[in-house]
Amino acid sequence: MAPINHTDVHLQVPLFMAFLVMYMVTFLGYFGITVLIRTDLHLHTPMYYFLSHLAFVDIYYSSIILPKITTSSPNHLHSSCSSHCSVQQLQ
């Protein structure tokens, strides 16, 4: 495991706060859509039914992906991206 640089420690808090704000906006927006569709009787049509399920899936995906991003360091993201990019170039 690579040693933590002094600049990485200073970047962790702003990056964490930025991802936390993005997650909260995403979660509250999709949760609001789901609650609105479930409570309003005029929105009980197939289109809004599928929209509420799409909002649920987006909540699920952002609940999985954003915590993984916040726990990864910038150096780890760069190294994994370069290894994935090199594999894609071989195909």
Buried (B, 14 or more C-beta within 10 A) or exposed (E): EEEEEEEBEEEBEEBEEEBEEEBEEBBEEBEEBBEEBEEEEEBEEEEBEEBBEEBBEBBEEBEEEBEEEBEEBEEEEEEEEEEEEEEEEEE
